[in-house]
Amino acid sequence: MRRRDLSHEELAKVIRLRHENATWLKIQRETSIPRRIAQRAYEQYERSQAREELKAARKEVAAEEFRTHLGLLTGFADSIVLTICIPSSPNETRHAKDVLGMLYERDRLHEVDFIPAIDPTERGKRRAALQNQLLFESLRAHTYGRVRWQALGEWEDVWDTCREDLAKFREEAYEIVLNILDQKPKLIDKIVEGSGKKDAIERMVDGVLHVVWPSILTGKLDQKFPLVRATSRSDGMTQVIFGDSNLTLGLIFTEGDLAEEVAEACKWAAKNLDKGKMTSAVAKQVNVMKERIKELEEMLDPLRLRPLILGTHCNLCPA
């Protein structure tokens, strides 16, 4: 016997009556459809509805998961842009990998999903690092061919070269300061004794680096350095001040003339250092880092990045 299928109108009547809590016998009387056929058709309808509801629920979950995925990737990109930088001072000693290491420390899933925080143990740190590495790989997959990630590697290389040259930069500054002070007999001993600081010469070198560093950051070398000066204090002492920030470095003297000599020596040293080989080398490296930072900032701008992510796929994308 051929199986009977209900028309749309018949199925609609069965569904309406069933939703009104009608029994199958009552449905059979009012529709002239055998109750078993009506029951089978209704059960098929319910299974179909359940499948559709499940599909809709899965779509909703996938959409929410993708929004989270998008937020994690744009957040990671922002972190890259905020992490890469130029050295903030001539005393920078970190390697590039240590600077970038901060990218892998944040518990980003906890920040986005409010899941229980990863424990602060070594195991927890390894897990956070792994998750951040997966995000980085995902970001690279989404931006393949559209973001020149070599710029990040170039920034790392230049940072590490600059880090090494900053040590030579300090050595050059120290040599210049000593050469100036050696022109006057026993001046070094007078400075150490007059300031009461055994490391007075190192402090002078720090001051010279402090006033030359801004010209490196701006790329405007061969500047004048009137910002090294000796000023009197209310207690009768005289202190040597470096730069706009009025850095003193503890170079305070009872003899005003000695403080003036120190200020003049530092000013002279700054002028010579500003024209030195290492100053020029470091300034070029800082400029290259600035260019790579700007390039990554533009490529990873959210207005450019979000459409790229929406139009591409990676292994972490929700199905």
Phi, psi and omega per residue, in radians:
M1 nan 2.274 -3.093
R2 -1.225 2.381 3.139
R3 -1.246 2.316 -3.113
R4 -1.603 2.299 3.045
D5 -1.850 2.427 3.141
L6 -1.381 2.544 3.018
S7 -1.273 2.959 3.125
H8 -1.059 -0.698 -3.123
E9 -1.150 -0.737 3.137
E10 -1.135 -0.764 3.140
L11 -1.107 -0.660 -3.140
A12 -1.107 -0.689 3.105
K13 -1.128 -0.752 3.132
V14 -1.079 -0.782 -3.127
I15 -1.091 -0.774 -3.123
R16 -1.081 -0.810 -3.117
L17 -1.157 -0.683 -3.135
R18 -1.154 -0.648 3.104
H19 -1.198 -0.321 3.074
E20 -1.605 0.216 3.102
N21 1.179 0.445 3.089
A22 -1.242 2.542 3.093
T23 -1.346 2.896 -3.136
W24 -1.179 -0.546 3.076
L25 -1.156 -0.735 3.121
K26 -1.128 -0.718 3.114
I27 -1.091 -0.674 3.121
Q28 -1.122 -0.735 -3.133
R29 -1.138 -0.714 -3.033
E30 -1.437 -0.389 -3.074
T31 -1.989 -0.214 -3.074
S32 1.112 0.387 3.086
I33 -1.790 2.215 3.123
P34 -0.919 2.407 -3.009
R35 -1.058 -0.618 -3.125
R36 -1.165 -0.693 3.107
I37 -1.164 -0.741 3.131
A38 -1.102 -0.734 -3.129
Q39 -1.139 -0.748 -3.138
R40 -1.113 -0.729 -3.131
A41 -1.150 -0.681 -3.135
Y42 -1.168 -0.727 3.140
E43 -1.141 -0.655 3.064
Q44 -1.099 -0.709 3.104
Y45 -1.068 -0.764 -3.126
E46 -1.108 -0.734 3.114
R47 -1.101 -0.698 3.113
S48 -1.111 -0.739 3.123
Q49 -1.098 -0.698 -3.139
A50 -1.106 -0.712 3.119
R51 -1.125 -0.736 3.136
E52 -1.131 -0.712 3.111
E53 -1.119 -0.657 3.114
L54 -1.157 -0.736 3.093
K55 -1.050 -0.777 -3.132
A56 -1.103 -0.728 3.131
A57 -1.110 -0.730 3.132
R58 -1.136 -0.683 3.092
K59 -1.082 -0.722 3.140
E60 -1.131 -0.755 3.114
V61 -1.126 -0.767 -3.138
A62 -1.082 -0.703 3.120
A63 -1.105 -0.746 3.127
E64 -1.161 -0.712 3.108
E65 -1.111 -0.667 3.135
F66 -1.207 -0.637 3.069
R67 -1.062 -0.725 3.083
T68 -1.105 -0.780 3.123
H69 -1.028 -0.785 3.123
L70 -1.080 -0.758 3.135
G71 -1.122 -0.702 3.117
L72 -1.119 -0.732 -3.104
L73 -1.227 -0.761 3.112
T74 -1.177 -0.594 3.075
G75 -1.151 -0.707 3.113
F76 -1.146 -0.708 3.107
A77 -1.080 -0.747 3.083
D78 -1.043 -0.688 -3.136
S79 -1.125 -0.656 3.089
I80 -1.058 -0.844 -3.102
V81 -1.091 -0.680 -3.117
L82 -1.350 -0.404 -3.081
T83 -1.462 -0.771 3.139
I84 -1.203 2.424 -3.014
C85 -2.776 -3.095 2.967
I86 -1.848 2.742 3.133
P87 -0.963 2.343 -3.114
S88 -1.389 -0.280 3.134
S89 -2.709 2.868 3.105
P90 -1.272 -0.010 3.140
N91 -1.658 0.182 -3.099
E92 -1.113 2.272 -3.136
T93 -2.216 -0.070 -3.090
R94 -1.270 2.580 2.978
H95 -1.387 2.789 3.130
A96 -1.046 -0.666 -3.127
K97 -1.127 -0.508 3.095
D98 -1.281 -0.623 3.092
V99 -1.141 -0.846 -3.130
L100 -1.234 -0.349 -3.141
G101 -1.014 -0.451 3.123
M102 -1.118 -0.414 3.122
L103 -1.092 -0.519 -2.987
Y104 -1.710 0.108 -3.084
E105 -1.630 -0.420 -3.036
R106 -1.314 2.442 3.073
D107 -1.534 1.397 -3.004
R108 -1.208 -0.625 3.132
L109 -1.101 -0.684 3.107
H110 -1.149 -0.649 -3.133
E111 -1.171 -0.623 -3.057
V112 -1.557 -0.788 -2.993
D113 -1.723 -0.138 -3.100
F114 1.016 0.589 3.038
I115 -1.413 2.893 -3.134
P116 -0.948 2.399 -3.074
A117 -1.102 2.510 3.063
I118 -1.191 2.406 -3.090
D119 -1.141 2.592 -3.054
P120 -1.431 0.357 3.124
T121 -1.461 3.072 3.110
E122 -1.060 -0.661 3.102
R123 -1.083 -0.747 3.125
G124 -1.130 -0.675 3.128
K125 -1.153 -0.683 3.110
R126 -1.121 -0.680 3.139
R127 -1.145 -0.754 3.111
A128 -1.101 -0.715 3.134
A129 -1.103 -0.715 3.127
L130 -1.112 -0.787 -3.133
Q131 -1.098 -0.696 3.108
N132 -1.190 -0.615 3.085
Q133 -1.132 -0.700 3.086
L134 -1.093 -0.686 3.107
L135 -1.125 -0.706 3.131
F136 -1.112 -0.763 3.105
E137 -1.093 -0.689 3.112
S138 -1.116 -0.765 3.136
L139 -1.084 -0.714 3.115
R140 -1.146 -0.648 3.122
A141 -1.135 -0.753 -3.131
H142 -1.171 -0.478 -3.049
T143 -1.897 0.263 -3.093
Y144 -0.986 2.195 3.129
G145 1.404 -0.098 -3.110
R146 -2.008 -0.420 3.076
V147 -2.056 2.233 -3.134
R148 -1.480 1.527 -3.071
W149 -1.200 -0.225 3.060
Q150 -1.049 -0.432 3.140
A151 -1.063 -0.610 3.124
L152 -1.186 -0.736 3.097
G153 -1.129 -0.642 3.105
E154 -1.162 -0.694 3.069
W155 -1.046 -0.753 3.131
E156 -1.047 -0.806 -3.110
D157 -1.077 -0.790 -3.110
V158 -1.188 -0.679 3.100
W159 -0.999 -0.832 -3.090
D160 -1.173 -0.633 3.064
T161 -1.141 -0.758 3.128
C162 -1.091 -0.726 3.115
R163 -0.995 -0.768 3.122
E164 -1.164 -0.712 -3.109
D165 -1.250 -0.437 3.090
L166 -1.128 -0.587 3.069
A167 -1.143 -0.700 3.090
K168 -1.205 -0.600 3.094
F169 -1.047 -0.776 3.099
R170 -1.135 -0.729 3.127
E171 -1.062 -0.725 3.121
E172 -1.113 -0.735 3.115
A173 -1.096 -0.728 -3.140
Y174 -1.099 -0.750 -3.140
E175 -1.120 -0.716 3.126
I176 -1.108 -0.802 -3.136
V177 -1.064 -0.794 3.141
L178 -1.085 -0.735 3.139
N179 -1.066 -0.676 3.118
I180 -1.195 -0.805 -3.099
L181 -1.190 -0.560 -3.120
D182 -1.197 -0.212 3.135
Q183 -1.277 -0.268 3.093
K184 -2.083 2.127 -3.099
P185 -0.968 2.336 3.025
K186 1.065 0.250 -3.133
L187 -1.145 -0.644 3.138
I188 -1.072 -0.780 3.131
D189 -1.090 -0.678 3.130
K190 -1.112 -0.722 -3.120
I191 -1.141 -0.792 3.137
V192 -1.084 -0.786 -3.130
E193 -1.226 -0.752 -3.086
G194 -1.167 -0.563 -3.134
S195 -1.563 -0.336 -3.080
G196 1.268 0.320 -3.112
K197 -2.081 2.082 3.114
K198 -1.140 -0.478 3.138
D199 -1.767 0.554 -3.083
A200 -1.020 -0.678 -3.103
I201 -1.188 -0.711 3.084
E202 -1.072 -0.623 3.112
R203 -1.192 -0.638 3.065
M204 -1.106 -0.738 3.108
V205 -1.072 -0.750 3.092
D206 -1.021 -0.726 3.133
G207 -1.144 -0.718 3.108
V208 -1.093 -0.792 3.103
L209 -1.073 -0.650 -3.109
H210 -1.094 -0.687 -3.091
V211 -1.482 -0.393 3.114
V212 -1.448 -0.535 -3.046
W213 -0.951 -0.757 3.137
P214 -1.026 -0.601 3.130
S215 -1.204 -0.501 3.065
I216 -1.225 -0.765 -3.115
L217 -1.126 -0.626 -3.127
T218 -1.522 -0.269 -3.094
G219 1.353 0.176 3.137
K220 -1.788 1.473 -3.111
L221 -1.468 3.085 -3.133
D222 1.045 0.831 -3.140
Q223 -1.691 2.878 3.007
K224 -1.499 2.651 -3.075
F225 -2.217 1.254 3.095
P226 -1.376 -0.035 -3.014
L227 -1.513 0.158 2.970
V228 -1.828 2.069 -3.026
R229 -2.662 2.776 3.059
A230 -1.834 2.282 -3.129
T231 -2.253 2.517 3.138
S232 -1.388 2.556 3.095
R233 -1.878 2.892 -3.109
S234 -1.163 -0.377 -3.141
D235 -1.564 0.157 3.118
G236 1.557 -0.139 3.117
M237 -1.445 2.841 3.094
T238 -2.161 2.292 -3.112
Q239 -2.074 2.638 3.091
V240 -1.662 2.252 -3.071
I241 -2.041 2.429 -3.111
F242 -2.075 2.186 2.962
G243 1.301 3.103 -3.137
D244 -1.117 -0.482 -3.091
S245 -1.421 0.046 3.121
N246 0.969 0.784 3.096
L247 -1.200 2.255 -3.089
T248 -1.810 -0.624 3.135
L249 1.037 0.329 3.060
G250 1.302 0.241 3.116
L251 -1.517 1.485 -3.070
I252 -2.120 2.311 -3.029
F253 -2.244 2.628 3.026
T254 -1.393 -0.523 3.140
E255 -1.655 2.047 -3.133
G256 -1.122 -0.638 -3.129
D257 -1.110 -0.674 3.133
L258 -1.166 -0.693 3.093
A259 -1.093 -0.680 3.097
E260 -1.117 -0.689 3.106
E261 -1.093 -0.746 3.126
V262 -1.097 -0.767 -3.139
A263 -1.085 -0.763 -3.141
E264 -1.147 -0.689 3.125
A265 -1.113 -0.731 3.137
C266 -1.180 -0.678 3.125
K267 -1.132 -0.734 3.106
W268 -1.112 -0.780 3.133
A269 -1.082 -0.706 3.132
A270 -1.094 -0.720 3.126
K271 -1.116 -0.746 3.130
N272 -1.184 -0.727 -3.141
L273 -1.127 -0.640 -3.115
D274 -1.069 -0.472 3.132
K275 -1.689 0.051 -3.034
G276 -1.324 2.890 -3.102
K277 -1.119 -0.775 -3.072
M278 -1.234 -0.557 3.097
T279 -1.080 -0.768 3.134
S280 -1.133 -0.719 -3.125
A281 -1.119 -0.817 -3.130
V282 -1.138 -0.679 3.136
A283 -1.078 -0.700 3.112
K284 -1.141 -0.704 3.132
Q285 -1.136 -0.722 3.112
V286 -1.079 -0.690 -3.139
N287 -1.140 -0.720 3.105
V288 -1.108 -0.742 3.108
M289 -1.062 -0.725 3.110
K290 -1.049 -0.728 -3.133
E291 -1.126 -0.730 -3.131
R292 -1.211 -0.658 3.098
I293 -1.090 -0.786 3.133
K294 -1.093 -0.713 3.132
E295 -1.069 -0.791 -3.136
L296 -1.210 -0.648 3.093
E297 -1.026 -0.739 -3.117
E298 -1.231 -0.747 -3.098
M299 -1.223 -0.534 -3.082
L300 -1.776 0.245 3.079
D301 -1.049 2.351 -3.096
P302 -0.947 -0.593 -3.137
L303 -1.149 -0.496 3.069
R304 -1.561 -0.641 -2.983
L305 -1.289 -0.722 -3.064
R306 -1.043 -0.812 3.096
P307 -1.081 -0.596 3.114
L308 -1.094 -0.771 -3.121
I309 -1.178 -0.725 -3.132
L310 -1.124 -0.506 -3.075
G311 -1.712 0.110 -3.111
T312 -2.310 3.098 -3.058
H313 -2.387 2.620 3.063
C314 -2.449 3.061 -3.097
N315 -1.175 -0.346 -3.133
L316 -1.648 -0.083 -3.136
C317 -1.133 2.385 3.055
P318 -1.044 2.480 -3.111
A319 -1.154 nan nan
